[in-house]
Amino acid sequence: MKPTLRSQLCVYTLHSGAVEVLLDHPGHIEAPNWHPDGYLIVNGGGQIFRVPLEAPTLHSIDTGFATACNNDHGVSPDGKTLVISDSRRTDESCIYTVPIGGGVPACVTKETPSYWHGWSPDGATLAYVAKRGGPFALYTCPVAGGVERCITDAFDHVDGPDYTPDGQWIWFNGERNGQVDLWRIRPDGTDLEQMTDDEAVNWFPHPSPGGAHVLYLAYPKDTQGHPGELDVELCLMPASGGSAKCIVRLYGGQGTINVPCWAPNSEQFAFMRFVP
C-alpha cells in the first residue's frame, strides 16, 4: 500500500518566478480555485474547503448532502456562487451550484457523468465534460439548468474546458489517435483550432483573467489519461498561441490545476504539488 502523500498548496508569482507554499497538509487536498475576496477553495475527502490567504488553514464549506465532491469545482464570475461536481446521490458525477458560503445544492443537469470545468464570463453558462453513450465530449448548459448542448464530440476524449475572459473561446484538451493536445473552439462549436503540437501530453488549459496567457499542465510523452504522482510541468503560453515556456517542475498531475486557479489580477496562480 502506498503511503499518503503530503499536499502542498502553492502560489506562483509571475514577475518573480517565486513559488510560495501556503499550506503543507498531511492529507490529500486538490485543485485550488482563487476567490476574489482573498481565499482559495480546494477539495479533499469528498469535502470542499476554504483556505484564507492571510491565515492558511482548512475551513469546511457546507455543501449539504453533497459529501462526495471531486476536484471539479469553481467560483462564479461575481464570486457569489460555488459550482461542485458530486456523486453522493447519483452513480456518477453530477453538477450542482451552492451559495459561496455554503448551503443546499441545486442540480444543474441530471445527466451523468458530468464534470464541471468552466464558467462563462457573463455568468450565464457552464462548460463541462460529459459522457453520453460515446467518449467524453465538451458540453455547455445554462447555470440555472436546461437543455445541454454538445459543442464538440470529434475526439477520443475531451477534458478541462475553460473560457477566455472575453467569452469568445473555450480552451480544452482533446485526444486524437493517442495524442493529447490543447485546442480552442467558439462557444457555438465553430472555428476549432489546435493550439499545441508537441510530444508532451497537455491537459487543463486556463486562460488568465487579463487575457495575456494560458497556463496548462504538461505530462511526459506517452502518459495515459491524467494520473497523479508523476513528474510534470506547468507551462505558460501566449493566449493567441505560440511557443510555451515551462515555469514549474513538480510532482503531481491529477489535482494540480484541474480547475481555474488564476488570481483575479493575473499576477499569480495557485497549484498543488505532492510530497511522498
SVG drawing of the C-alpha trace seen along z (x, -y; Angstrom):
<svg xmlns="http://www.w3.org/2000/svg" viewBox="-34 -43 46 45">
<polyline fill="none" stroke="black" stroke-width="0.4" points="0.0,0.0 1.3,-3.4 1.9,-5.9 -0.3,-9.0 1.2,-12.0 1.6,-15.3 -0.2,-18.1 1.4,-21.5 -0.9,-24.3 1.4,-26.7 1.2,-30.1 3.3,-31.1 4.1,-34.8 4.7,-35.7 7.0,-38.7 9.5,-36.9 9.0,-33.3 8.8,-32.6 6.8,-29.7 5.4,-30.1 4.0,-27.1 0.9,-28.5 -0.2,-25.3 1.6,-22.0 -1.2,-19.5 -0.5,-15.9 -3.5,-14.5 -4.7,-14.8 -6.3,-18.0 -6.6,-19.1 -7.5,-21.6 -7.3,-25.2 -9.7,-28.0 -8.9,-31.6 -11.8,-33.7 -11.6,-37.5 -12.2,-38.1 -8.7,-36.7 -9.1,-33.0 -8.6,-29.7 -11.0,-26.8 -9.8,-23.2 -11.3,-19.7 -10.3,-16.7 -12.1,-13.6 -15.3,-14.5 -15.5,-17.9 -14.9,-21.5 -12.7,-23.8 -11.9,-27.5 -8.3,-28.5 -7.7,-32.2 -4.6,-33.6 -3.7,-35.6 -4.0,-32.6 -3.9,-29.4 -5.9,-26.7 -8.7,-24.4 -12.3,-25.7 -15.1,-23.3 -17.8,-24.8 -21.2,-23.3 -22.4,-21.6 -25.4,-19.9 -25.9,-16.3 -23.0,-16.7 -20.3,-14.9 -18.7,-13.1 -17.3,-16.1 -14.5,-15.5 -11.9,-18.0 -14.1,-19.8 -15.4,-22.8 -15.2,-26.6 -16.4,-30.1 -18.9,-32.2 -17.6,-35.4 -19.4,-37.6 -17.9,-35.5 -21.3,-34.6 -21.8,-31.0 -19.8,-27.8 -20.2,-25.0 -19.4,-21.5 -19.3,-18.0 -20.5,-15.3 -21.7,-11.7 -23.4,-11.2 -26.9,-10.9 -26.0,-9.6 -24.0,-6.7 -21.5,-9.1 -20.5,-12.8 -23.4,-15.3 -23.1,-19.1 -24.6,-21.4 -24.4,-25.0 -24.4,-26.3 -24.1,-29.7 -20.4,-30.6 -20.7,-30.4 -22.4,-27.0 -26.0,-25.8 -28.3,-23.4 -27.0,-22.2 -29.1,-22.9 -28.8,-20.5 -27.7,-22.0 -28.1,-18.9 -29.4,-15.5 -27.5,-13.8 -24.4,-11.9 -21.5,-11.6 -20.8,-15.3 -17.7,-17.1 -17.7,-20.9 -14.7,-22.9 -15.6,-26.4 -17.9,-29.4 -18.7,-31.9 -17.6,-35.5 -21.2,-36.7 -22.2,-34.2 -24.9,-32.6 -23.4,-29.3 -21.3,-26.4 -18.9,-24.4 -18.2,-20.8 -17.2,-17.3 -19.7,-14.5 -20.2,-11.1 -23.5,-10.4 -23.1,-7.0 -19.8,-7.7 -16.5,-9.2 -16.2,-12.2 -17.2,-15.3 -17.5,-19.1 -20.9,-20.4 -22.5,-23.6 -25.7,-24.3 -27.4,-27.3 -26.4,-27.8 -30.0,-27.6 -30.4,-24.3 -32.0,-23.4 -31.0,-21.8 -27.4,-20.9 -25.5,-21.4 -22.7,-19.3 -20.0,-21.7 -17.6,-19.1 -17.6,-15.3 -14.9,-14.9 -12.3,-13.5 -11.5,-10.2 -11.5,-12.1 -12.1,-15.7 -11.4,-17.4 -10.7,-20.7 -12.8,-23.3 -12.2,-26.9 -13.5,-30.2 -11.3,-33.1 -12.1,-36.3 -13.8,-37.8 -16.0,-34.8 -15.0,-34.3 -13.3,-30.9 -13.4,-27.8 -10.0,-26.1 -9.8,-22.4 -7.6,-19.4 -8.6,-16.8 -7.2,-13.4 -6.9,-12.1 -5.0,-8.9 -3.5,-8.6 -2.1,-12.2 -3.5,-14.9 -3.1,-18.5 -4.7,-21.8 -7.5,-23.1 -9.9,-26.1 -13.3,-26.4 -16.0,-29.1 -18.9,-28.6 -21.2,-27.9 -19.0,-25.0 -17.3,-26.7 -13.6,-27.6 -12.0,-24.6 -8.2,-25.3 -5.3,-23.2 -3.1,-25.2 -0.3,-22.8 1.6,-20.2 4.4,-18.6 5.4,-15.4 4.1,-16.3 0.6,-15.2 -1.1,-18.5 -4.0,-19.0 -6.1,-21.6 -5.6,-24.9 -6.6,-28.0 -6.7,-31.4 -5.6,-34.2 -8.2,-36.8 -6.2,-39.6 -6.3,-37.7 -2.5,-37.5 -1.6,-33.9 -2.8,-30.3 -1.5,-28.1 -1.5,-24.3 -0.2,-21.1 2.2,-19.0 2.7,-15.3 5.6,-13.3 5.3,-11.7 3.1,-8.7 1.3,-9.3 -2.1,-7.6 -5.0,-9.6 -4.3,-12.2 -2.8,-10.4 -1.3,-11.7 2.1,-11.0 4.3,-11.9 7.0,-14.4 5.1,-17.0 5.5,-20.6 3.4,-23.8 3.7,-25.7 2.7,-29.2 1.9,-30.2 0.6,-33.3 -3.2,-33.4 -3.0,-33.8 -0.9,-30.6 2.8,-30.1 5.8,-28.8 5.2,-27.7 7.6,-28.1 8.0,-25.6 7.8,-27.6 7.4,-25.0 8.5,-21.4 6.8,-19.4 5.5,-16.0 1.8,-15.9 -0.7,-15.7 -4.2,-14.8 -5.4,-17.5 -2.6,-20.0 -4.6,-22.5 -7.7,-20.7 -9.8,-23.8 -9.4,-27.6 -6.7,-28.8 -5.6,-32.3 -5.7,-35.3 -8.1,-37.9 -5.2,-40.3 -3.4,-37.6 -0.2,-38.2 -0.4,-34.9 -1.9,-31.4 -2.4,-28.6 -1.5,-25.0 -1.0,-21.7 2.1,-19.7 2.6,-16.5 5.4,-15.1 5.9,-11.4"/>
</svg>
